[in-house]
């Protein structure tokens, strides 16, 4: 299966124009039926703590409609809310235009006060697409290897990270993505925002990494780009079998977290 990360800037105050940009980038990728497209965190609004401006704008419905239009899987970042509190979510939409999986960000970015506005999730989501397993995660989650390890113990083949990672710390993004792929012996698809707004300069550098830590495709720090690579989940499994490091994990050191499996 081909995976595609759609890196782009957000047109502030113009969700419709941002969506046009995203759809044009997906079109340029020429995805085949059942390919997997990863969009960034809060894909059409940009990451924000102005909950009343980013909730209820139809992001999930839009993503499911274009998933059906292109006949692909689409992971989209969006904001949900309960009363005055937000939830930073990603959902995976099927080629039939249906939401199959929803994940709420487990680690809110508290150095930037995200916890003042958003509630953290409490469970990992894993989607089974045929024999392949995909685990969606969000931005700041990248800094917490214990979260990823719990997914790896469930046999995740591909981790898909939707992000808004600032440019001043983009070296961390690049390094941590590679580390998560290597230590969990899985593919990692990192989709990050580019451009800038009143919050930050965003660092782009979207990339797809093999279970051996090899960069299969990458984008620069700036500009709108599509990053595409073939992902063969069997290669991840073969590597885990031939170099069985996962068998040496001491589970008692990791604690517990709820894991929900979804089946397409």
Secondary structure, DSSP 8 states (H G I E B T S, - for coil): -EEEEEE----TT-HHHHHHHHHHHHHHHT--TT-EEE--TTTTT-S-S-HHHHBSS-HHHHHHHHHHHHTSEEEEEEEEEETTEEEEEEEEE-TTS-EEEEEE-SS--GGGTGGGTB----EEEEEEETTEEEEEEEGGGGG-HHHHHHHHHTT-SEEEEEE--BGGGHHHHHHHHHHHHHHHTSEEEEEE-EEE-SS-EEE---EEE-TTS-EEEE--SSS-EEEEEE--HHHHHHHHHHS-GGGG--GGGT---EEEEEE-
